[in-house]
């Protein structure tokens, strides 16, 4: 059967043998044979969530990022077969290595087997994340604001398990003559899959031209909208070099830059009026955060064991030298939600859905002790068994004596921003407390009041005052388990980006970037290696620039060193555990939960809109109605 592919216009001809192959491989698919009722909505959103995945199948799928214009069914079939092989090897690794099934397989022992090196690593998800399924903030918040505008909306989570065929079914269920937009979030998959509209293990980026064809076949007027905290913004902002020539990003009609919970109103109104623009932007958050509300509805399919996002405020009071977040340097106590709004949301979530696990999405949660006091008040008043995870600063927790309050509030995971064990580099990036004293506090807390709190921190190699010797010293300290009592850590080299090439108004250069590219003051001492820029752009990495610092440290050796110490630490810390067994159990549990989610999703028959929002006794009340969708097929 011949194949013709015109990917620039979004056309890839289908093959029946892919459907047959999917059936033959039985790749933990969700509901291939499920019938469904057509229930079109005004807006369909494919969420970007903080989902974990197997190291093995990710490594094996990197080749699909190479911008192949002819990623036809043959390549896709071979890709799927490799996935199946990886899954089978994970499930049968003990048998393959000649180890009895009942015997545990510690990672340290596994590393001794030469065959293991061909299996592409272990599953670290249970050590490096809080939940297998942690919902991102953007899609649920957008859905809530869209309902307040009087539109129907459906968000689709757990996308990593969707095959091409599963995805098409969801398009055909929720897209109709009334559909104004199909939206895609990219925040959590941008770095791994920069060309993808949606993160999926079975629907690779070079097949995602299908989205536009499926959508436009149903409704030619429906607009494809891309958003997220960062993404490859393609030709509108940097010509054809901003992505691969055959990138699915070229099928997008509208891009939203920065926050979207206010601009979504303008976007939908412009689409209705037939006057949509290519770009919308909100750099500084126009949302009335003090009175910001948030609710979930039955079509959101809240699952109590999922981790849900929760926002207490926006922005950060600090202005760290390496940080390029937009809302830094705010005044203490500003951009915070009112206590009544917090209580309303948490109580409703608990009483309606049993939601009690949260990732607090504030840039630096503990920059104000008042936030902790608010959580403790709500917890004790309503007897909610909170489990919180958040980005925190250890120096603040120590100086403001917050550790007991963190435990009292229900914190189970703390992501400390230590960043460096080199005192001079720590000072240079505005992390002034001596790192050895911070690590001593970690040891004290893990032995005492926070012994049950999972602790994580990032460490950056190649900061302004780093030399190769100081990086080696830091690496050796990190792999010393008597010194480092963290439960998990991430190490990488400093990333330098040149935002000056873009007209994206929401991008804010960090002080280091501003110094390097704009002021030329050499305060931080980085020299760009500009020959890497074009390659970086081709990879869709937002103009990442290789660099050399004032001590002669280069980015690539720093990255290699960081990765080597990460691996050494992981083996020493968790080498005694049966990671393959734990990973298999974890994956099976998560897949079963996903099947339950998708069964409910495909059985949905109506969607909620908020006809009016009023304040009654100081509480926001949403007057709701259910739109029972009419089958238009």
C-alpha positions in Angstrom: 0.0 0.0 0.0 1.6 3.3 -1.1 2.0 6.2 1.3 1.9 9.9 0.6 2.8 12.4 3.3 2.5 16.2 3.2 3.3 17.0 6.7 3.7 20.7 6.2 0.0 20.9 5.5 -0.8 18.4 8.2 -1.6 15.4 6.0 -0.4 11.9 6.8 -2.3 9.1 5.1 -3.5 6.3 7.4 -2.8 2.6 7.2 -5.1 -0.1 8.4 -2.1 -2.2 9.5 -1.4 0.3 12.3 -4.8 -0.5 13.8 -4.0 -4.2 13.5 -0.6 -3.8 15.0 -2.1 -2.0 18.0 -4.4 -4.9 18.6 -1.6 -7.4 18.2 0.8 -5.7 20.6 -1.9 -5.0 23.3 0.2 -2.1 24.6 -1.8 -1.5 27.8 -4.3 0.4 25.6 -7.2 2.1 27.3 -10.5 1.4 25.4 -9.9 0.8 21.8 -13.3 -1.0 21.3 -15.4 1.2 23.5 -18.5 2.8 21.9 -19.2 6.4 22.9 -21.8 9.1 22.6 -20.9 12.3 20.8 -20.9 15.1 23.5 -19.3 18.1 21.8 -18.1 21.0 24.0 -17.1 24.6 23.3 -13.5 24.0 24.3 -11.5 20.8 24.5 -8.2 20.9 26.5 -5.4 18.4 26.4 -3.6 19.0 29.7 0.1 19.0 30.4 0.5 17.2 33.7 3.5 16.3 35.8 3.3 12.6 34.9 6.1 10.1 35.3 7.2 7.6 32.7 9.7 4.8 32.3 13.2 5.8 31.7 13.6 2.9 29.3 10.9 3.8 26.8 11.7 7.5 26.9 15.4 6.8 26.0 14.3 4.5 23.2 11.9 7.2 21.7 14.3 10.1 21.5 15.0 9.4 17.8 11.5 10.5 16.9 12.5 14.1 17.7 14.7 14.4 14.7 12.2 16.2 12.5 11.6 13.4 10.0 9.1 14.6 7.5 8.2 11.0 6.5 7.5 9.5 9.8 5.0 7.2 8.1 3.4 4.0 9.3 6.4 1.8 8.8 8.5 4.0 11.3 5.6 4.3 13.7 5.1 0.5 13.6 8.7 -0.1 14.4 8.5 2.5 17.2 5.5 0.7 18.7 7.2 -2.7 18.5 10.2 -1.4 20.4 7.9 -0.1 23.1 6.4 -3.5 23.4 9.8 -5.1 23.6 10.9 -2.7 26.4 7.7 -3.4 28.4 8.2 -7.1 28.1 11.8 -6.8 29.2 10.9 -4.8 32.2 8.2 -7.4 33.2 10.5 -10.3 32.6 13.9 -9.0 33.6 14.5 -11.6 36.3 13.8 -14.4 34.0 16.0 -12.9 31.3 18.9 -12.5 33.8 18.5 -16.0 35.2 17.2 -14.8 38.7 14.3 -16.7 40.4 11.1 -14.7 40.3 10.7 -14.8 44.1 14.1 -13.4 44.7 14.5 -9.6 45.0 16.6 -7.9 42.4 18.5 -5.0 44.0 19.6 -2.3 41.5 23.2 -2.7 42.6 23.1 -6.3 41.6 21.3 -5.6 38.4 24.0 -3.1 37.4 26.5 -6.0 37.3 24.6 -7.8 34.5 25.9 -6.7 31.1 22.5 -7.3 29.6 21.0 -4.6 31.7 22.9 -1.9 29.9 20.9 -2.7 26.8 17.6 -2.2 28.7 18.1 1.5 29.1 17.9 2.1 32.8 15.5 1.8 35.8 12.2 3.3 36.8 13.0 6.0 39.4 9.5 7.5 39.6 8.7 6.3 43.1 11.8 8.1 44.5 11.7 11.3 42.5 8.1 12.3 42.5 5.2 12.5 44.9 2.4 10.9 42.8 2.4 9.1 39.5 -0.5 11.4 38.5 0.0 15.0 39.5 -2.4 17.3 37.7 -1.0 20.6 36.3 -2.5 23.9 37.3 -3.1 25.5 33.9 -5.8 23.2 32.4 -8.1 22.9 35.5 -7.8 26.7 36.1 -8.6 27.5 32.5 -11.6 25.1 32.6 -12.9 26.9 35.7 -12.6 30.3 34.1 -14.2 29.1 30.9 -17.2 27.8 32.7 -17.6 31.2 34.4 -17.8 32.7 30.9 -20.7 30.4 30.1 -18.9 27.9 27.8 -18.7 24.1 28.1 -15.3 22.6 28.4 -13.6 19.2 28.7 -10.1 18.6 30.0 -8.3 15.4 29.2 -5.6 14.2 31.6 -3.3 11.1 31.6 -2.5 11.6 28.0 0.8 9.6 28.2 -1.2 6.4 27.8 -3.2 7.4 24.7 -2.4 5.8 21.4 -3.1 7.5 18.1 -6.5 5.7 17.9 -7.4 6.5 21.5 -6.7 10.2 20.8 -8.9 10.3 17.7 -11.8 8.8 19.6 -11.6 11.6 22.1 -11.5 14.2 19.4 -14.6 12.7 17.8 -16.4 12.5 21.1 -15.8 16.1 22.2 -15.4 18.2 19.0 -18.5 19.3 17.1 -20.1 22.2 15.3 -20.1 24.2 18.6 -16.4 23.7 19.3 -14.5 27.0 19.3 -11.1 25.7 20.2 -9.0 22.7 21.0 -6.2 23.7 23.4 -2.8 22.1 24.2 -0.6 22.6 27.2 3.1 22.1 27.0 4.6 23.1 30.3 5.7 19.6 31.6 6.7 18.0 28.3 8.4 21.0 26.6 12.0 19.9 27.5 11.5 16.2 26.7 9.3 16.6 23.6 9.7 20.1 22.3 7.9 19.4 19.1 4.9 17.7 20.6 1.4 19.1 21.0 0.6 16.4 23.6 2.8 14.1 25.6 2.1 10.4 24.9 4.2 7.3 24.9 2.3 5.8 21.9 1.5 8.9 19.9 4.9 10.5 19.0 5.3 14.1 17.9 5.9 13.4 14.3 2.5 11.7 14.1 0.7 14.6 15.7 -0.2 16.4 12.5 -3.2 14.2 12.7 -4.7 16.5 15.3 -5.4 19.2 12.8 -6.9 16.9 10.3 -9.2 15.2 12.7 -10.4 18.5 14.2 -10.9 20.4 10.8 -12.8 17.4 9.3 -15.4 17.8 12.0 -15.4 21.7 12.2 -13.1 23.7 9.9 -13.7 26.8 12.1 -12.3 25.2 15.3 -9.0 26.8 16.3 -5.9 25.0 17.6 -4.5 26.9 20.5 -1.0 26.3 22.2 0.0 27.5 25.6 2.3 26.7 28.5 4.9 28.3 30.7 7.5 27.7 27.9 7.5 26.2 24.5 9.0 26.5 21.0 7.0 29.4 19.7 7.8 28.7 16.0 7.7 30.9 13.0 5.6 33.8 14.4 8.4 34.8 16.8 11.6 33.6 15.1 11.0 32.6 11.5 11.3 29.0 10.3 14.4 28.4 12.4 12.3 28.3 15.6 11.4 24.6 15.0 11.8 21.8 12.6 10.4 22.6 9.1 8.0 19.7 9.5 7.0 20.3 13.2 3.4 19.8 14.3 3.8 23.2 15.9 3.2 24.7 12.4 -0.4 23.4 12.6 -1.3 25.7 15.5 -3.6 28.6 14.8 -3.2 30.6 18.0 -0.5 30.9 20.7 -1.0 32.2 24.2 2.1 33.4 25.9 2.3 33.6 29.7 -0.8 33.3 31.8 -4.0 32.3 30.1 -6.7 32.5 32.7 -7.6 36.1 31.7 -6.7 36.1 28.0 -8.9 33.1 27.4 -11.9 35.3 27.4 -10.5 37.5 24.6 -9.4 34.4 22.7 -12.9 32.8 22.7 -14.7 36.0 22.0 -12.4 36.7 19.0 -12.9 33.2 17.7 -16.7 33.7 17.9 -16.5 37.0 16.1 -14.3 35.5 13.4 -11.3 37.8 14.3 -8.8 35.6 16.1 -5.2 36.9 16.4 -2.1 34.6 16.2 -0.7 35.8 19.5 -2.1 36.6 22.9 0.0 37.4 26.0 -0.2 38.1 29.7 3.2 38.7 31.2 2.4 39.8 34.7 -0.8 38.0 35.5 -3.9 40.2 35.1 -6.0 37.8 37.3 -7.6 39.3 40.5 -5.6 36.8 42.6 -7.2 38.1 45.9 -10.6 36.9 44.8 -9.5 34.0 42.5 -11.8 31.0 42.8 -11.5 27.3 41.7 -13.9 24.4 41.5 -14.0 21.0 40.0 -17.1 19.4 38.3 -18.1 15.8 37.6 -16.6 16.0 34.0 -13.2 16.7 35.6 -13.3 13.2 37.0 -11.5 14.0 40.3 -9.7 10.9 41.6 -8.9 11.2 45.3 -5.5 9.5 45.0 -4.4 12.0 42.4 -2.3 15.0 43.4 -4.1 18.3 42.6 -2.6 21.8 42.1 -3.4 24.5 44.6 -2.5 28.1 44.3 -2.2 30.4 47.4 -0.4 33.2 45.6 1.7 34.2 42.6 5.2 35.4 42.3 8.3 35.3 44.5 9.8 37.9 46.8 13.4 36.9 45.7 15.3 37.6 42.6 17.9 34.8 42.4 20.6 35.4 39.7 19.8 32.2 37.8 16.0 32.4 37.9 14.0 33.6 34.8 10.5 33.3 36.3 8.3 36.2 35.4 7.0 37.4 38.8 10.2 37.7 40.9 11.0 40.5 43.3 7.4 41.0 44.5 6.5 42.7 47.8 6.0 40.3 50.7 2.3 39.6 51.2 1.3 40.7 47.7 -0.4 38.6 45.0 -2.0 36.3 47.6 -5.5 34.8 47.6 -7.9 35.7 50.4 -8.3 33.2 53.3 -12.0 32.8 52.5 -11.2 31.7 48.9 -8.6 29.2 50.1 -11.0 27.7 52.6 -13.9 27.5 50.2 -11.8 25.6 47.6 -10.2 23.1 50.1 -13.5 22.3 51.9 -15.4 21.8 48.7 -12.7 19.6 47.3 -12.7 17.4 50.4 -16.5 17.2 50.9 -17.4 16.7 47.2 -14.4 14.7 45.9 -12.2 13.5 48.8 -9.3 15.6 47.4 -6.6 16.0 50.1 -3.3 15.7 48.2 -1.9 18.9 46.8 1.1 20.3 45.1 1.3 24.0 46.2 2.3 25.7 43.0 3.6 29.0 44.5 7.1 29.8 43.2 8.4 29.8 46.7 5.7 28.7 49.1 7.3 29.6 52.5 8.3 33.1 51.6 5.5 34.1 54.0 4.7 32.2 57.3 1.1 33.5 57.0 0.5 30.9 54.3 1.4 28.1 56.7 -0.9 29.6 59.4 -3.8 29.6 57.0 -3.3 26.0 56.0 -3.1 24.9 59.7 -6.3 26.8 60.5 -8.2 25.2 57.6 -6.9 21.7 58.5 -7.8 21.9 62.1 -11.2 23.5 61.6 -12.4 21.0 59.0 -10.3 17.9 60.0 -8.9 17.4 56.5 -6.0 14.9 56.2 -3.8 17.2 54.0 -0.7 15.9 52.2 1.2 18.8 50.8 4.2 19.1 48.5 5.8 22.4 47.6 8.9 24.4 46.5 10.5 25.8 49.7 13.6 27.6 50.8 15.5 25.9 53.7 17.0 29.1 54.9 13.6 30.6 55.4 12.3 27.5 57.2 15.2 27.7 59.5 15.3 31.5 60.1 11.5 31.9 60.4 11.2 28.7 62.6 8.7 27.1 60.2 9.7 23.4 60.4 7.1 22.5 63.1 4.4 24.3 61.2 5.3 22.5 58.0 4.7 19.2 59.7 1.6 20.4 61.5 0.1 21.6 58.1 0.6 18.2 56.6 3.7 18.5 54.4 4.9 15.1 53.1 7.3 16.3 50.4 9.7 19.3 50.5 11.5 20.5 47.4 14.3 22.6 49.0 16.1 25.1 46.7 19.7 24.6 47.9 21.2 24.7 44.4 24.9 24.6 45.2 27.4 23.4 47.8 30.0 26.0 46.7 29.6 28.9 49.2 31.0 31.5 46.7 28.6 30.4 44.0 25.7 30.3 46.5 26.4 33.9 47.4 26.7 34.9 43.7 23.2 33.6 43.0 21.6 35.1 46.1 21.5 31.8 48.1 23.7 33.2 50.9 23.4 30.7 53.7 26.4 28.4 54.0 25.5 25.2 52.1 27.3 22.9 54.7 25.1 24.4 57.4 22.0 23.7 55.2 23.0 20.1 54.7 23.6 19.8 58.4 20.1 21.0 59.0 18.8 18.4 56.5 20.5 15.7 58.6 19.0 17.1 61.8 15.5 17.3 60.4 15.6 13.8 58.8 16.7 12.4 62.2 13.9 14.3 64.0 10.7 16.2 63.4 10.7 15.8 59.6 11.9 12.2 59.4 8.8 11.2 57.4 9.0 14.1 55.0 10.5 13.2 51.6 13.2 15.8 50.8 14.5 16.8 47.4 16.8 19.5 46.1 18.3 20.6 42.8 22.1 21.2 42.4 23.5 23.2 39.6 27.0 22.6 38.2 28.8 25.5 36.4 27.5 28.4 38.5 29.5 31.7 38.4 32.1 30.8 41.0 32.5 27.1 40.1 35.7 25.6 39.0 36.3 22.0 38.0 37.8 21.4 41.4 34.8 22.9 43.3 32.4 20.9 41.2 34.2 17.6 42.0 34.2 18.6 45.6 30.4 19.2 45.5 29.8 15.9 43.6 31.8 13.9 46.2 29.8 15.5 49.0 26.6 14.7 47.3 27.4 11.0 46.9 28.5 10.8 50.6 25.5 9.3 52.3 26.7 10.4 55.7 26.7 14.0 54.5 23.7 14.0 52.1 20.5 12.7 53.7 18.2 13.9 51.0 15.7 11.3 49.7 16.1 12.5 46.1 18.1 15.1 44.1 18.4 16.4 40.6 21.8 17.6 39.2 22.4 19.4 36.0 24.5 22.1 34.4 23.5 25.8 34.4 21.4 26.6 31.4 22.0 29.9 29.6 19.4 31.3 27.3 19.4 34.3 25.0 15.9 35.7 25.2 16.9 38.8 23.2 16.3 36.9 19.9 12.6 36.7 20.7 9.7 39.1 20.7 7.8 37.1 23.2 6.8 39.8 25.8 6.4 37.3 28.6 10.0 36.1 28.7 12.1 37.7 31.5 15.8 37.2 31.4 17.5 36.2 34.7 20.1 38.6 36.1 22.8 36.3 34.7 21.2 36.4 31.2 20.7 40.1 31.4 24.3 40.7 32.4 25.7 38.3 29.7 23.6 39.5 26.7 22.5 43.1 27.5 24.8 44.8 30.0 28.1 43.3 29.1 29.3 44.1 32.6 30.9 40.7 33.1 29.6 40.6 36.6 28.9 36.9 36.4 31.6 36.1 34.0 29.9 33.9 31.3 31.0 33.9 27.7 28.6 32.4 25.2 29.8 29.9 22.7 27.6 31.2 20.0 28.2 28.5 17.4 25.8 26.3 19.4 22.9 28.6 19.0 21.6 27.4 15.7 21.8 23.8 16.8 20.0 24.7 20.0 17.2 26.4 18.0 16.9 23.4 15.7 16.3 21.3 18.8 13.5 23.6 19.9 15.2 24.6 23.1 14.4 28.3 23.3 17.9 29.5 22.2 19.9 27.6 24.8 23.5 28.8 24.5 26.6 26.8 25.4 28.9 28.8 27.7 32.3 29.0 29.4 32.6 30.7 32.8 35.4 32.9 34.0 37.3 29.9 35.4 37.2 28.0 32.1 34.4 25.6 33.0 32.4 24.7 29.9 28.7 23.7 29.9 29.1 20.2 28.3 31.7 18.9 30.7 29.7 20.4 33.6 26.6 18.6 32.4 28.5 15.3 32.0 29.9 15.6 35.5 26.4 16.4 36.9 24.9 13.4 35.3 27.7 11.1 36.4 27.3 12.2 40.1 23.5 11.8 39.8 23.9 8.2 38.7 26.5 7.4 41.4 24.3 8.8 44.1 21.3 7.0 42.9 23.0 3.6 42.9 24.5 4.3 46.4 21.2 5.6 47.8 18.7 3.1 46.2 20.9 0.3 44.9 19.6 -2.1 47.6 16.0 -1.8 46.4 14.2 -3.9 43.8 13.5 -1.0 41.5 12.2 -3.1 38.6 9.8 -4.8 40.9 8.6 -1.6 42.4 8.4 0.0 39.0 6.3 -2.8 37.6 3.9 -2.6 40.6 3.7 1.1 40.3 3.1 1.1 36.6 0.3 -1.6 36.8 -1.5 0.4 39.6 -1.3 3.6 37.6 -2.5 2.0 34.4 -5.5 0.6 36.2 -6.3 4.0 37.6 -6.0 5.5 34.1 -8.4 2.9 32.7 -11.0 3.9 35.3 -10.5 7.6 34.4 -10.9 7.0 30.7 -14.0 4.8 31.2 -15.7 7.6 33.0 -14.4 10.1 30.5 -15.9 8.2 27.5 -19.2 7.8 29.4 -19.8 11.5 30.0 -23.1 12.8 28.8 -23.3 16.4 30.0 -21.1 19.4 30.9 -21.4 22.2 33.5 -21.5 25.9 32.9 -21.7 28.7 35.5 -24.7 30.9 34.7 -23.8 33.4 37.3 -21.3 33.9 40.2 -22.4 35.9 43.2 -21.2 36.6 46.7 -23.4 35.4 49.5 -22.3 36.0 53.1 -18.7 36.6 51.9 -18.7 33.3 49.9 -18.6 33.0 46.1 -21.5 30.9 44.8 -21.6 29.6 41.3 -25.1 29.2 39.8 -24.7 26.1 37.7 -26.6 24.5 34.8 -25.8 21.3 33.0 -25.6 21.3 29.2 -26.8 18.0 27.9 -25.0 17.6 24.6 -26.9 16.5 21.6 -25.4 13.9 19.4 -24.5 15.6 16.1 -22.9 12.6 14.4 
